Amino acid sequence: MKLQDMPRMEFIGRHLEVRKAKNLSLEGLAGEVVEETKSSFVLDTPKGRKRVLKDQATFRVKIGGRTAIINGSLLTRRPEDRIKTR
């Protein structure tokens, strides 16, 4: 997968880490995405499930052996609509 295709990828089941966030207590939070809405991810973490607003965070994700940083504001669409866009 090319890095420019990241906004169109499926995130459920992927491991995400919050790199930066307006809510400083979320920085460093990491876990598997178990739910995604237009404006948030729900991560399954060792401390339980945590909701992170996309437009208020920057995420680190591994894709095919590469690590990428993505601004959550690029992902603020319904997942089914975002995946269909070209």
C-alpha positions as CSV (number, residue, x, y, z in Angstrom):
1,M,0.0,0.0,0.0
2,K,1.3,3.5,-0.9
3,L,1.3,6.0,1.9
4,Q,-0.9,8.4,-0.1
5,D,-3.6,5.7,0.0
6,M,-3.7,5.7,3.8
7,P,-6.8,7.9,4.2
8,R,-8.7,5.2,2.2
9,M,-7.6,2.2,4.1
10,E,-9.6,0.2,6.6
11,F,-8.4,0.8,10.2
12,I,-10.5,-1.7,12.1
13,G,-8.1,-4.4,13.4
14,R,-5.0,-2.3,13.0
15,H,-2.8,-1.2,15.8
16,L,-2.7,2.6,16.2
17,E,-0.7,4.8,18.6
18,V,-1.7,8.4,19.4
19,R,1.4,10.5,18.8
20,K,0.0,14.0,19.6
21,A,-3.4,15.0,20.9
22,K,-5.2,18.1,22.2
23,N,-6.0,16.0,25.2
24,L,-2.5,15.4,26.5
25,S,-3.6,12.3,28.5
26,L,-4.2,10.5,25.3
27,E,-0.7,10.9,24.0
28,G,1.1,7.6,23.8
29,L,-2.1,5.6,24.0
30,A,-1.9,2.5,21.8
31,G,-4.2,-0.3,20.9
32,E,-6.2,-2.1,18.3
33,V,-9.0,-0.2,16.5
34,V,-12.3,-2.0,17.4
35,E,-14.7,0.6,16.2
36,E,-14.6,3.6,13.9
37,T,-17.1,6.4,13.3
38,K,-17.0,9.6,11.3
39,S,-15.2,11.5,14.0
40,S,-13.5,8.9,16.3
41,F,-11.6,5.6,16.8
42,V,-12.2,3.3,19.7
43,L,-9.0,1.6,20.7
44,D,-8.8,-1.6,22.7
45,T,-6.0,-0.9,25.2
46,P,-4.6,-2.7,28.2
47,K,-6.6,-0.2,30.3
48,G,-9.9,-0.8,28.5
49,R,-11.5,0.7,25.5
50,K,-10.7,4.4,24.8
51,R,-12.4,6.7,22.3
52,V,-10.1,9.2,20.5
53,L,-11.4,12.0,18.3
54,K,-9.7,11.9,14.9
55,D,-9.6,15.6,14.3
56,Q,-7.8,16.3,17.6
57,A,-5.0,13.7,17.2
58,T,-2.1,12.5,15.1
59,F,-1.6,8.8,14.8
60,R,1.2,6.3,14.1
61,V,0.3,3.2,12.2
62,K,2.3,0.3,10.7
63,I,1.6,-0.7,7.1
64,G,3.5,-3.5,5.4
65,G,6.6,-3.2,7.6
66,R,6.6,0.6,7.4
67,T,5.6,3.1,10.0
68,A,3.6,6.2,9.0
69,I,2.3,9.2,10.9
70,I,-1.1,10.5,9.8
71,N,-3.1,13.5,10.8
72,G,-6.5,12.4,12.0
73,S,-8.2,15.3,10.4
74,L,-7.5,13.6,7.0
75,L,-9.7,10.7,8.2
76,T,-12.8,12.6,9.4
77,R,-15.4,11.0,7.1
78,R,-17.6,8.0,7.5
79,P,-15.4,5.0,7.0
80,E,-17.5,3.5,4.2
81,D,-17.4,6.9,2.3
82,R,-13.7,7.5,2.9
83,I,-12.8,4.0,1.6
84,K,-14.7,4.6,-1.6
85,T,-13.1,7.9,-2.5
86,R,-10.3,8.2,-5.1
